[in-house]
Amino acid sequence: MAYVQFSDSSKTKIISTFASPQGEGVYENYGELEETDERYLAYLQLPAWNALQGRASTALRDSDTVLMNFFSQGKTPSPDWNAYRDKLKNILSTPEGDPKINLPSPPTE
């Protein structure tokens, strides 16, 4: 059994968990779920998704340096760089996702 607190009365998103059952009315939007409940499983994936977002943020920052080097040399980066950066930005702007996806690979040119 999982003891959780939901973000609101719709009980669609978990915001915290408890190690044991809580008293009636102590915590607003408290609930008890089976550990196989999809909402609980989604909550457990958040730390891994946040770690992926951290790697995407680093990759985006690194791509800034690459683009600055292109521009400082009077070169124009390929459109593949825009597509790469858009994929990274999408990961960063998505609050939840599959942490098992791979980051996109940077273009070679």
N, CA, C and O atoms as CSV, one atom per row, in Angstrom:
chain,resi,resn,atom,element,x,y,z
A,1,MET,N,N,0.851,-1.173,0.000
A,1,MET,CA,C,0.000,0.000,0.000
A,1,MET,C,C,0.900,1.240,0.000
A,1,MET,O,O,1.933,1.269,0.668
A,2,ALA,N,N,0.493,2.260,-0.755
A,2,ALA,CA,C,1.206,3.530,-0.807
A,2,ALA,C,C,0.328,4.598,-0.164
A,2,ALA,O,O,-0.871,4.677,-0.435
A,3,TYR,N,N,0.926,5.403,0.675
A,3,TYR,CA,C,0.223,6.468,1.385
A,3,TYR,C,C,0.689,7.785,0.773
A,3,TYR,O,O,1.874,8.113,0.840
A,4,VAL,N,N,-0.219,8.533,0.187
A,4,VAL,CA,C,0.171,9.673,-0.636
A,4,VAL,C,C,-0.635,10.920,-0.331
A,4,VAL,O,O,-1.689,10.868,0.303
A,5,GLN,N,N,-0.113,12.039,-0.799
A,5,GLN,CA,C,-0.851,13.296,-0.795
A,5,GLN,C,C,-0.942,13.757,-2.243
A,5,GLN,O,O,0.062,13.834,-2.953
A,6,PHE,N,N,-2.173,14.064,-2.670
A,6,PHE,CA,C,-2.415,14.542,-4.019
A,6,PHE,C,C,-2.319,16.060,-4.070
A,6,PHE,O,O,-2.438,16.738,-3.050
A,7,SER,N,N,-2.103,16.582,-5.271
A,7,SER,CA,C,-1.981,18.038,-5.433
A,7,SER,C,C,-3.309,18.754,-5.186
A,7,SER,O,O,-3.320,19.908,-4.757
A,8,ASP,N,N,-4.435,18.071,-5.455
A,8,ASP,CA,C,-5.738,18.688,-5.229
A,8,ASP,C,C,-6.800,17.592,-5.125
A,8,ASP,O,O,-6.485,16.403,-5.142
A,9,SER,N,N,-8.032,18.002,-5.020
A,9,SER,CA,C,-9.113,17.038,-4.804
A,9,SER,C,C,-9.412,16.160,-6.024
A,9,SER,O,O,-10.140,15.174,-5.902
A,10,SER,N,N,-8.870,16.496,-7.188
A,10,SER,CA,C,-9.078,15.643,-8.362
A,10,SER,C,C,-8.307,14.327,-8.246
A,10,SER,O,O,-8.611,13.354,-8.937
A,11,LYS,N,N,-7.316,14.311,-7.374
A,11,LYS,CA,C,-6.508,13.114,-7.097
A,11,LYS,C,C,-5.872,12.523,-8.347
A,11,LYS,O,O,-5.837,11.307,-8.535
A,12,THR,N,N,-5.367,13.422,-9.204
A,12,THR,CA,C,-4.713,12.953,-10.426
A,12,THR,C,C,-3.197,12.993,-10.326
A,12,THR,O,O,-2.514,12.255,-11.035
A,13,LYS,N,N,-2.654,13.853,-9.447
A,13,LYS,CA,C,-1.200,14.012,-9.357
A,13,LYS,C,C,-0.750,13.927,-7.902
A,13,LYS,O,O,-1.270,14.630,-7.036
A,14,ILE,N,N,0.220,13.059,-7.648
A,14,ILE,CA,C,0.779,12.890,-6.308
A,14,ILE,C,C,1.894,13.906,-6.107
A,14,ILE,O,O,2.722,14.108,-6.995
A,15,ILE,N,N,1.916,14.549,-4.937
A,15,ILE,CA,C,2.971,15.516,-4.638
A,15,ILE,C,C,3.876,15.070,-3.494
A,15,ILE,O,O,4.959,15.627,-3.313
A,16,SER,N,N,3.445,14.069,-2.716
A,16,SER,CA,C,4.303,13.556,-1.646
A,16,SER,C,C,3.810,12.185,-1.205
A,16,SER,O,O,2.687,11.774,-1.497
A,17,THR,N,N,4.687,11.499,-0.495
A,17,THR,CA,C,4.328,10.178,0.029
A,17,THR,C,C,4.637,10.135,1.522
A,17,THR,O,O,5.391,10.958,2.041
A,18,PHE,N,N,4.044,9.166,2.194
A,18,PHE,CA,C,4.244,8.957,3.624
A,18,PHE,C,C,4.704,7.515,3.841
A,18,PHE,O,O,4.380,6.625,3.055
A,19,ALA,N,N,5.443,7.302,4.890
A,19,ALA,CA,C,5.936,5.956,5.203
A,19,ALA,C,C,4.851,5.081,5.822
A,19,ALA,O,O,4.951,3.854,5.798
A,20,SER,N,N,3.823,5.705,6.372
A,20,SER,CA,C,2.772,4.944,7.050
A,20,SER,C,C,1.438,5.666,6.896
A,20,SER,O,O,1.407,6.817,6.461
A,21,PRO,N,N,0.342,5.008,7.244
A,21,PRO,CA,C,-0.972,5.662,7.147
A,21,PRO,C,C,-1.023,6.916,8.017
A,21,PRO,O,O,-0.386,6.990,9.068
A,22,GLN,N,N,-1.791,7.894,7.558
A,22,GLN,CA,C,-1.949,9.147,8.289
A,22,GLN,C,C,-3.368,9.232,8.839
A,22,GLN,O,O,-4.301,8.631,8.308
A,23,GLY,N,N,-3.499,9.989,9.909
A,23,GLY,CA,C,-4.804,10.151,10.538
A,23,GLY,C,C,-5.784,10.877,9.632
A,23,GLY,O,O,-5.392,11.703,8.807
A,24,GLU,N,N,-7.032,10.568,9.793
A,24,GLU,CA,C,-8.105,11.181,9.012
A,24,GLU,C,C,-8.079,12.702,9.167
A,24,GLU,O,O,-8.102,13.216,10.285
A,25,GLY,N,N,-8.031,13.418,8.046
A,25,GLY,CA,C,-8.096,14.871,8.053
A,25,GLY,C,C,-6.818,15.590,8.433
A,25,GLY,O,O,-6.804,16.820,8.478
A,26,VAL,N,N,-5.746,14.869,8.708
A,26,VAL,CA,C,-4.485,15.525,9.082
A,26,VAL,C,C,-3.862,16.223,7.877
A,26,VAL,O,O,-3.377,17.349,7.992
A,27,TYR,N,N,-3.873,15.561,6.729
A,27,TYR,CA,C,-3.300,16.122,5.508
A,27,TYR,C,C,-4.390,16.261,4.451
A,27,TYR,O,O,-5.130,15.316,4.174
A,28,GLU,N,N,-4.475,17.428,3.879
A,28,GLU,CA,C,-5.434,17.666,2.811
A,28,GLU,C,C,-5.080,16.804,1.600
A,28,GLU,O,O,-3.908,16.660,1.254
A,29,ASN,N,N,-6.085,16.241,0.970
A,29,ASN,CA,C,-5.933,15.425,-0.236
A,29,ASN,C,C,-5.094,14.167,-0.005
A,29,ASN,O,O,-4.376,13.718,-0.898
A,30,TYR,N,N,-5.189,13.617,1.175
A,30,TYR,CA,C,-4.501,12.371,1.515
A,30,TYR,C,C,-5.206,11.201,0.836
A,30,TYR,O,O,-6.424,11.217,0.660
A,31,GLY,N,N,-4.426,10.182,0.457
A,31,GLY,CA,C,-5.026,8.996,-0.128
A,31,GLY,C,C,-4.161,7.768,0.062
A,31,GLY,O,O,-2.974,7.872,0.370
A,32,GLU,N,N,-4.755,6.621,-0.121
A,32,GLU,CA,C,-4.043,5.357,-0.060
A,32,GLU,C,C,-4.254,4.641,-1.385
A,32,GLU,O,O,-5.381,4.534,-1.869
A,33,LEU,N,N,-3.165,4.153,-1.969
A,33,LEU,CA,C,-3.206,3.521,-3.281
A,33,LEU,C,C,-2.468,2.193,-3.262
A,33,LEU,O,O,-1.609,1.955,-2.413
A,34,GLU,N,N,-2.810,1.346,-4.194
A,34,GLU,CA,C,-1.997,0.157,-4.424
A,34,GLU,C,C,-0.681,0.623,-5.043
A,34,GLU,O,O,-0.655,1.614,-5.772
A,35,GLU,N,N,0.391,-0.075,-4.760
A,35,GLU,CA,C,1.700,0.323,-5.295
A,35,GLU,C,C,1.803,0.129,-6.801
A,35,GLU,O,O,2.785,0.551,-7.412
A,36,THR,N,N,0.815,-0.496,-7.402
A,36,THR,CA,C,0.793,-0.675,-8.861
A,36,THR,C,C,-0.035,0.405,-9.559
A,36,THR,O,O,-0.142,0.399,-10.785
A,37,ASP,N,N,-0.616,1.321,-8.804
A,37,ASP,CA,C,-1.431,2.392,-9.368
A,37,ASP,C,C,-0.559,3.265,-10.284
A,37,ASP,O,O,0.554,3.635,-9.913
A,38,GLU,N,N,-1.066,3.592,-11.475
A,38,GLU,CA,C,-0.295,4.374,-12.444
A,38,GLU,C,C,0.114,5.742,-11.909
A,38,GLU,O,O,1.187,6.241,-12.248
A,39,ARG,N,N,-0.715,6.345,-11.088
A,39,ARG,CA,C,-0.364,7.658,-10.525
A,39,ARG,C,C,0.848,7.535,-9.611
A,39,ARG,O,O,1.721,8.403,-9.609
A,40,TYR,N,N,0.899,6.471,-8.845
A,40,TYR,CA,C,2.026,6.247,-7.937
A,40,TYR,C,C,3.291,5.924,-8.735
A,40,TYR,O,O,4.370,6.427,-8.419
A,41,LEU,N,N,3.164,5.101,-9.750
A,41,LEU,CA,C,4.322,4.759,-10.572
A,41,LEU,C,C,4.872,5.991,-11.291
A,41,LEU,O,O,6.087,6.139,-11.423
A,42,ALA,N,N,3.989,6.873,-11.756
A,42,ALA,CA,C,4.427,8.116,-12.396
A,42,ALA,C,C,5.185,8.994,-11.410
A,42,ALA,O,O,6.196,9.599,-11.764
A,43,TYR,N,N,4.700,9.064,-10.175
A,43,TYR,CA,C,5.375,9.854,-9.140
A,43,TYR,C,C,6.787,9.319,-8.892
A,43,TYR,O,O,7.724,10.098,-8.717
A,44,LEU,N,N,6.940,8.014,-8.877
A,44,LEU,CA,C,8.253,7.414,-8.620
A,44,LEU,C,C,9.245,7.694,-9.736
A,44,LEU,O,O,10.452,7.676,-9.493
A,45,GLN,N,N,8.780,7.952,-10.941
A,45,GLN,CA,C,9.671,8.224,-12.066
A,45,GLN,C,C,10.171,9.664,-12.100
A,45,GLN,O,O,11.126,9.962,-12.817
A,46,LEU,N,N,9.553,10.555,-11.347
A,46,LEU,CA,C,9.925,11.968,-11.410
A,46,LEU,C,C,11.401,12.229,-11.133
A,46,LEU,O,O,12.001,13.015,-11.867
A,47,PRO,N,N,12.031,11.622,-10.121
A,47,PRO,CA,C,13.458,11.910,-9.914
A,47,PRO,C,C,14.321,11.538,-11.127
A,47,PRO,O,O,15.263,12.258,-11.457
A,48,ALA,N,N,14.010,10.435,-11.782
A,48,ALA,CA,C,14.770,10.038,-12.962
A,48,ALA,C,C,14.518,11.005,-14.117
A,48,ALA,O,O,15.438,11.326,-14.869
A,49,TRP,N,N,13.268,11.475,-14.262
A,49,TRP,CA,C,12.955,12.447,-15.311
A,49,TRP,C,C,13.686,13.756,-15.039
A,49,TRP,O,O,14.219,14.373,-15.961
A,50,ASN,N,N,13.715,14.179,-13.789
A,50,ASN,CA,C,14.426,15.414,-13.445
A,50,ASN,C,C,15.918,15.296,-13.731
A,50,ASN,O,O,16.548,16.273,-14.136
A,51,ALA,N,N,16.490,14.109,-13.524
A,51,ALA,CA,C,17.906,13.893,-13.836
A,51,ALA,C,C,18.133,13.997,-15.343
A,51,ALA,O,O,19.127,14.576,-15.782
A,52,LEU,N,N,17.218,13.441,-16.132
A,52,LEU,CA,C,17.328,13.552,-17.592
A,52,LEU,C,C,17.235,15.013,-18.017
A,52,LEU,O,O,17.961,15.450,-18.910
A,53,GLN,N,N,16.348,15.762,-17.382
A,53,GLN,CA,C,16.227,17.183,-17.691
A,53,GLN,C,C,17.523,17.924,-17.351
A,53,GLN,O,O,17.909,18.854,-18.059
A,54,GLY,N,N,18.183,17.524,-16.289
A,54,GLY,CA,C,19.467,18.135,-15.943
A,54,GLY,C,C,20.516,17.893,-17.020
A,54,GLY,O,O,21.285,18.789,-17.368
A,55,ARG,N,N,20.537,16.665,-17.545
A,55,ARG,CA,C,21.484,16.358,-18.624
A,55,ARG,C,C,21.122,17.124,-19.899
A,55,ARG,O,O,22.006,17.557,-20.637
A,56,ALA,N,N,19.822,17.288,-20.155
A,56,ALA,CA,C,19.384,18.054,-21.321
A,56,ALA,C,C,19.779,19.522,-21.173
A,56,ALA,O,O,20.167,20.161,-22.151
A,57,SER,N,N,19.684,20.051,-19.974
A,57,SER,CA,C,20.081,21.433,-19.722
A,57,SER,C,C,21.573,21.632,-19.979
A,57,SER,O,O,21.979,22.627,-20.581
A,58,THR,N,N,22.373,20.695,-19.526
A,58,THR,CA,C,23.817,20.770,-19.765
A,58,THR,C,C,24.116,20.692,-21.258
A,58,THR,O,O,24.946,21.447,-21.766
A,59,ALA,N,N,23.445,19.786,-21.960
A,59,ALA,CA,C,23.652,19.644,-23.401
A,59,ALA,C,C,23.250,20.921,-24.138
A,59,ALA,O,O,23.921,21.321,-25.089
A,60,LEU,N,N,22.169,21.559,-23.712
A,60,LEU,CA,C,21.731,22.803,-24.336
A,60,LEU,C,C,22.759,23.908,-24.099
A,60,LEU,O,O,23.069,24.680,-25.008
A,61,ARG,N,N,23.281,23.982,-22.890
A,61,ARG,CA,C,24.312,24.974,-22.580
A,61,ARG,C,C,25.577,24.708,-23.409
A,61,ARG,O,O,26.199,25.646,-23.908
A,62,ASP,N,N,25.953,23.441,-23.553
A,62,ASP,CA,C,27.118,23.096,-24.369
A,62,ASP,C,C,26.894,23.485,-25.828
A,62,ASP,O,O,27.821,23.922,-26.510
A,63,SER,N,N,25.659,23.325,-26.300
A,63,SER,CA,C,25.371,23.690,-27.692
A,63,SER,C,C,25.452,25.206,-27.887
A,63,SER,O,O,25.765,25.669,-28.983
A,64,ASP,N,N,25.174,25.978,-26.840
A,64,ASP,CA,C,25.350,27.427,-26.924
A,64,ASP,C,C,26.800,27.757,-27.264
A,64,ASP,O,O,27.070,28.621,-28.098
A,65,THR,N,N,27.724,27.066,-26.615
A,65,THR,CA,C,29.150,27.291,-26.856
A,65,THR,C,C,29.514,26.921,-28.291
A,65,THR,O,O,30.255,27.647,-28.953
A,66,VAL,N,N,29.000,25.809,-28.763
A,66,VAL,CA,C,29.277,25.382,-30.140
A,66,VAL,C,C,28.764,26.427,-31.128
A,66,VAL,O,O,29.469,26.798,-32.066
A,67,LEU,N,N,27.537,26.899,-30.916
A,67,LEU,CA,C,26.976,27.895,-31.825
A,67,LEU,C,C,27.753,29.201,-31.771
A,67,LEU,O,O,27.953,29.843,-32.802
A,68,MET,N,N,28.189,29.599,-30.595
A,68,MET,CA,C,29.000,30.813,-30.478
A,68,MET,C,C,30.297,30.657,-31.267
A,68,MET,O,O,30.764,31.610,-31.890
A,69,ASN,N,N,30.875,29.463,-31.240
A,69,ASN,CA,C,32.091,29.213,-32.019
A,69,ASN,C,C,31.816,29.316,-33.515
A,69,ASN,O,O,32.627,29.877,-34.252
A,70,PHE,N,N,30.686,28.783,-33.973
A,70,PHE,CA,C,30.312,28.918,-35.378
A,70,PHE,C,C,30.254,30.394,-35.759
A,70,PHE,O,O,30.873,30.826,-36.732
A,71,PHE,N,N,29.504,31.152,-34.978
A,71,PHE,CA,C,29.284,32.557,-35.300
A,71,PHE,C,C,30.576,33.369,-35.221
A,71,PHE,O,O,30.796,34.262,-36.039
A,72,SER,N,N,31.424,33.069,-34.251
A,72,SER,CA,C,32.678,33.823,-34.123
A,72,SER,C,C,33.621,33.553,-35.292
A,72,SER,O,O,34.499,34.363,-35.589
A,73,GLN,N,N,33.434,32.410,-35.954
A,73,GLN,CA,C,34.251,32.074,-37.125
A,73,GLN,C,C,33.569,32.482,-38.436
A,73,GLN,O,O,34.070,32.185,-39.521
A,74,GLY,N,N,32.434,33.158,-38.329
A,74,GLY,CA,C,31.711,33.598,-39.513
A,74,GLY,C,C,31.003,32.470,-40.234
A,74,GLY,O,O,30.667,32.603,-41.411
A,75,LYS,N,N,30.772,31.368,-39.550
A,75,LYS,CA,C,30.097,30.215,-40.159
A,75,LYS,C,C,28.638,30.174,-39.722
A,75,LYS,O,O,28.265,30.718,-38.683
A,76,THR,N,N,27.833,29.522,-40.535
A,76,THR,CA,C,26.426,29.323,-40.208
A,76,THR,C,C,26.225,27.860,-39.836
A,76,THR,O,O,26.567,26.976,-40.621
A,77,PRO,N,N,25.679,27.586,-38.659
A,77,PRO,CA,C,25.433,26.192,-38.285
A,77,PRO,C,C,24.345,25.578,-39.160
A,77,PRO,O,O,23.476,26.282,-39.674
A,78,SER,N,N,24.402,24.273,-39.319
A,78,SER,CA,C,23.392,23.574,-40.122
A,78,SER,C,C,22.041,23.626,-39.403
A,78,SER,O,O,21.987,23.805,-38.187
A,79,PRO,N,N,20.952,23.469,-40.160
A,79,PRO,CA,C,19.616,23.429,-39.544
A,79,PRO,C,C,19.473,22.286,-38.534
A,79,PRO,O,O,18.592,22.320,-37.676
A,80,ASP,N,N,20.332,21.287,-38.637
A,80,ASP,CA,C,20.290,20.179,-37.681
A,80,ASP,C,C,20.505,20.666,-36.254
A,80,ASP,O,O,19.999,20.064,-35.307
A,81,TRP,N,N,21.261,21.763,-36.097
A,81,TRP,CA,C,21.488,22.301,-34.758
A,81,TRP,C,C,20.198,22.853,-34.158
A,81,TRP,O,O,19.945,22.695,-32.964
A,82,ASN,N,N,19.384,23.501,-34.993
A,82,ASN,CA,C,18.099,24.009,-34.485
A,82,ASN,C,C,17.202,22.856,-34.059
A,82,ASN,O,O,16.546,22.924,-33.020
A,83,ALA,N,N,17.176,21.794,-34.865
A,83,ALA,CA,C,16.342,20.633,-34.535
A,83,ALA,C,C,16.827,19.973,-33.248
A,83,ALA,O,O,16.021,19.570,-32.410
A,84,TYR,N,N,18.136,19.865,-33.096
A,84,TYR,CA,C,18.735,19.281,-31.887
A,84,TYR,C,C,18.355,20.097,-30.657
A,84,TYR,O,O,17.920,19.549,-29.644
A,85,ARG,N,N,18.522,21.403,-30.758
A,85,ARG,CA,C,18.205,22.282,-29.630
A,85,ARG,C,C,16.703,22.258,-29.311
A,85,ARG,O,O,16.317,22.321,-28.144
A,86,ASP,N,N,15.865,22.168,-30.338
A,86,ASP,CA,C,14.418,22.083,-30.104
A,86,ASP,C,C,14.058,20.821,-29.332
A,86,ASP,O,O,13.193,20.852,-28.457
A,87,LYS,N,N,14.720,19.707,-29.653
A,87,LYS,CA,C,14.467,18.458,-28.929
A,87,LYS,C,C,14.870,18.594,-27.457
A,87,LYS,O,O,14.156,18.129,-26.569
A,88,LEU,N,N,16.007,19.226,-27.207
A,88,LEU,CA,C,16.450,19.437,-25.819
A,88,LEU,C,C,15.476,20.354,-25.074
A,88,LEU,O,O,15.127,20.089,-23.924
A,89,LYS,N,N,15.044,21.421,-25.724
A,89,LYS,CA,C,14.103,22.357,-25.101
A,89,LYS,C,C,12.776,21.675,-24.788
A,89,LYS,O,O,12.137,21.982,-23.781
A,90,ASN,N,N,12.362,20.748,-25.655
A,90,ASN,CA,C,11.121,20.019,-25.418
A,90,ASN,C,C,11.227,19.180,-24.148
A,90,ASN,O,O,10.284,19.129,-23.359
A,91,ILE,N,N,12.360,18.529,-23.948
A,91,ILE,CA,C,12.570,17.744,-22.722
A,91,ILE,C,C,12.498,18.661,-21.504
A,91,ILE,O,O,11.898,18.312,-20.487
A,92,LEU,N,N,13.112,19.830,-21.618
A,92,LEU,CA,C,13.147,20.760,-20.486
A,92,LEU,C,C,11.780,21.358,-20.177
A,92,LEU,O,O,11.497,21.692,-19.026
A,93,SER,N,N,10.937,21.497,-21.184
A,93,SER,CA,C,9.639,22.142,-20.959
A,93,SER,C,C,8.533,21.155,-20.585
A,93,SER,O,O,7.413,21.564,-20.280
A,94,THR,N,N,8.841,19.868,-20.607
A,94,THR,CA,C,7.850,18.848,-20.285
A,94,THR,C,C,7.973,18.463,-18.814
A,94,THR,O,O,9.026,17.977,-18.401
A,95,PRO,N,N,6.923,18.668,-18.009
A,95,PRO,CA,C,7.044,18.425,-16.573
A,95,PRO,C,C,7.248,16.954,-16.191
A,95,PRO,O,O,7.855,16.662,-15.160
A,96,GLU,N,N,6.749,16.035,-17.011
A,96,GLU,CA,C,6.889,14.611,-16.715
A,96,GLU,C,C,7.102,13.865,-18.021
A,96,GLU,O,O,6.598,14.278,-19.066
A,97,GLY,N,N,7.840,12.781,-17.966
A,97,GLY,CA,C,8.050,11.994,-19.167
A,97,GLY,C,C,8.737,10.675,-18.860
A,97,GLY,O,O,8.946,10.324,-17.699
A,98,ASP,N,N,9.079,9.962,-19.896
A,98,ASP,CA,C,9.740,8.671,-19.763
A,98,ASP,C,C,11.235,8.893,-19.556
A,98,ASP,O,O,11.920,9.325,-20.483
A,99,PRO,N,N,11.753,8.611,-18.378
A,99,PRO,CA,C,13.175,8.873,-18.120
A,99,PRO,C,C,14.102,7.915,-18.866
A,99,PRO,O,O,15.320,8.089,-18.840
A,100,LYS,N,N,13.538,6.911,-19.526
A,100,LYS,CA,C,14.362,5.942,-20.241
A,100,LYS,C,C,14.697,6.384,-21.656
A,100,LYS,O,O,15.473,5.720,-22.343
A,101,ILE,N,N,14.118,7.509,-22.108
A,101,ILE,CA,C,14.453,7.978,-23.453
A,101,ILE,C,C,15.890,8.467,-23.455
A,101,ILE,O,O,16.427,8.859,-22.419
A,102,ASN,N,N,16.501,8.440,-24.614
A,102,ASN,CA,C,17.871,8.921,-24.738
A,102,ASN,C,C,17.853,10.388,-25.148
A,102,ASN,O,O,16.946,10.842,-25.844
A,103,LEU,N,N,18.859,11.109,-24.710
A,103,LEU,CA,C,19.014,12.469,-25.200
A,103,LEU,C,C,19.349,12.400,-26.675
A,103,LEU,O,O,19.988,11.447,-27.121
A,104,PRO,N,N,18.926,13.402,-27.445
A,104,PRO,CA,C,19.301,13.414,-28.859
A,104,PRO,C,C,20.818,13.603,-28.977
A,104,PRO,O,O,21.461,14.171,-28.095
A,105,SER,N,N,21.360,13.119,-30.070
A,105,SER,CA,C,22.798,13.287,-30.333
A,105,SER,C,C,23.020,14.621,-31.037
A,105,SER,O,O,22.231,15.008,-31.900
A,106,PRO,N,N,24.087,15.324,-30.673
A,106,PRO,CA,C,24.353,16.587,-31.359
A,106,PRO,C,C,24.765,16.336,-32.809
A,106,PRO,O,O,25.338,15.294,-33.126
A,107,PRO,N,N,24.474,17.282,-33.673
A,107,PRO,CA,C,24.906,17.143,-35.073
A,107,PRO,C,C,26.433,17.073,-35.163
A,107,PRO,O,O,27.146,17.557,-34.283
A,108,THR,N,N,26.908,16.471,-36.228
A,108,THR,CA,C,28.360,16.340,-36.388
A,108,THR,C,C,28.972,17.575,-37.030
A,108,THR,O,O,30.174,17.801,-36.891
A,109,GLU,N,N,28.196,18.361,-37.711
A,109,GLU,CA,C,28.695,19.578,-38.369
A,109,GLU,C,C,27.919,20.780,-37.897
A,109,GLU,O,O,28.188,21.899,-38.335
